[in-house]
Amino acid sequence: MALHPELGVQSFDCLLQSLTQRKRKLAEQALWPMGDSTSDVSGLTQAVASMQRGKHAVIADSMAEQFRRDGLSPVLPDADGAYALG
């Protein structure tokens, strides 16, 4: 770590190190929270599944609107949800 002789702990490297450490701790707390119960996990799983269904509907509606707007025949998505465009 490079320390500026006049700035000491306020040197860029020191401040960057502190910021990195704080972000690392924040990431650990956000990504690996403690105390999740089975009902918490179940609720989250249901919410994600619900959002996925809604997302597919939004994508399908948006694609249909684009095809209509551009005067193209609608294309149905394949099994992966991808639209094969000519």
Secondary structure, 3 states (H helix, E strand, C coil): CCCCCCCHHHCHHHHHHHHHHHHHHHHHHHHCCCCCCHHHHHHHHHHHHHHHHHHHHHHHHHHHHHHHHCCCCCCCCCCCCCCCCC
